[in-house]
Amino acid sequence: FHALAEDFPLLLVLDDLHWADQTSIEFFTSLFAGLEGVPVFVLALARPSLDERLPEWDQTLRVLKTLRVSYQRLPLAPISREDSLALVSQILQQAGALPPALSALILFQAGGNPYYIEEIVKMLIEEKVIRPGEPDWAASAGTALPSIRVPRSLEGVIQARLDALAPEEKLTLQRAAIFPQEFWDDAVLRLDPEDPGIRRALELLAQRGLIVPRAPSSFEAAHEFSFKHHILRKATYETVLLKLRKQYHQQAAQWLEEHAGERLSEYQGKIAEHYERAGCNDKAAECLLQMCVAAYKMGVFPPALAAVERALRLTAEDDLPRRIPVIYWLAQVQEKMGQFVQARENDQWVIQQGQSAPGMLTYAAQAAQALSWVLSVQGKMDEAKACAEDAYRWAGQLQDEVLLARTRAQRMNFLDLPPEEYRAEIYAVLREFEALGLKPFMAVTWLNIGIFEFTQCNHAAAGEAYQNGLDIYRQIGHKWGEANCYGNLGLVLRQQGDLQGALQHQQEYRRIALEIGDQEGVAISGANRGHIWLELASPDLALAFLQEVVTTLSTQNKA
């Protein structure tokens, strides 16, 4: 969006946001937070059910105002009586012969809800109170207005329409309601392969306006549909027998797994939701952990945190083979989001449990390496060095060449080597990663080379190393790495006297940090911008940015 907005302002429309899952909401929040100063207008449309499910989200968006991102909520009231009359007339296009009292009854019961009006009319047509015809519609002969029973609520109207369905149609609609958003004929058929009438029932349901065909379909050889309204889907779902729901959800998850193919990561959230509702907590947690790892490797941390926290809730406390990997990844995400206290505690737990649990020493070694970094950030260098040594020793015991190269690189930070020896060692580590084809570790090694060269006042060499790291991070789509390279390139430009260039790089650092939920990065970029504005003889701006840093840090639980 930032790249597109460089050429022209953008309008981004998010329709039916109430359908979004937790991970998508977290992503949109991060996206919105990174729009400061960018000509992007976001129009998000949602029903009240979003507030019911995520009551805190509106307050989260209001906080964006402190980041100078404009946010305004526009509640939509029921339509006026005049507009309701116009809508009734539009729906009953050929209903000039209907008694005015019948139109008035529809209008009164609907209470300004357009969908209610539409459903009442369809219900009356299905009950043959209204008789569509050519050229005009009419009320059925002999129908007395006082005898017409119109449910008082939208849910009542929907329930009346469900009750009027033929058994095959109702059963098919119930199976389709297992899917919270879109569904497919082949997937519904999977829930009962012995039922030959499912596809015909879907056609009839579409003719009744209860479901809507969608094209193109997300899956080849499967026709895609969605419910006309989320209230209809919810009401239908509630009629599914509890003993069948778990069975259907498990079958739905299996169908998605089988058909997603290379797009499995795209459907992991839906698959996890189905497995969780099926009571298959281990399978759900496995999907959620895969979502976490995928988001983490892209450097997008809020959705990673949401996924791994859900995975942890679904993992039994005494199931160490499943719980250790989940808590390990939770610690890694927390560290990247600046939650150092929580990350340290979780890394320590993984180290303790991983040493004794069969087959878990790899996680103990990785956690020790990660904890070494956290402790060094907190200034606890002796403890950090001990963790780095443990990680290196365990990697050797495991004979894991990738882990050995990673822990060797971390251990180097605590070796008191002369500059030339350190330079030779770190380039040797880089060659190891290049030989193994490990681009993420190649990128972070270039970042570390840049830091080393910067401390040696070799600013040109530092800039070249940071740029190499940035190029690789862009290739693999790792946002955290991109952000840190921009920030460090900004420091190089500042030392070289290019203060405007330095400021632009720090702004890009902050933008990405906000986007991915890296509060530590937000604080660092703010401090750097404050110092740059001070050198640009703008003390008021410098003070504003430094105050923002204090505000950001005050929200973080740091030791």
Secondary structure, DSSP 8 states (H G I E B T S, - for coil): -HHHHTTS-EEEEE--GGG--HHHHHHHHHHHHT-TT--EEEEE---THHHHH-TTHHHHHHHGGGGT------------HHHHHHHHHHHTTT-TTS-HHHHHHHHHHHTT-HHHHHHHHHHHHHTTSEE--SS--EE-TT--GGG----SSHHHHHHHHHHTS-HHHHHHHHHHTTSSSEEEHHHHHHT-TT-TTHHHHHHHHHHTTSEEEESS-SSTTS-EEEES-HHHHHHHHHTS-HHHHHHHHHHHHHHHHHHHGGGHHHHHHHHHHHHHHTT-HHHHHHHHHHHHHHHHHTT-HHHHHHHHHHHHHTS-TT-HHHHHHHHHHHHHHHHHTT-HHHHHHHHHHHHHHHHHSTT-HHHHHHHHHHHHHHHHHTT-HHHHHHHHHHHHHHHHHHT-HHHHHHHHHHHHTTS---HHHHHHHHHHHHHHHHHHT-HHHHHHHHHHHHHHHHHTT-HHHHHHHHHHHHHHHHHHT-HHHHHHHHHHHHHHHHHTT-HHHHHHHHHHHHHHHHHHT-HHHHHHHHHHHHHHHHHTT-HHHHHHHHHHHHHHHHTS---
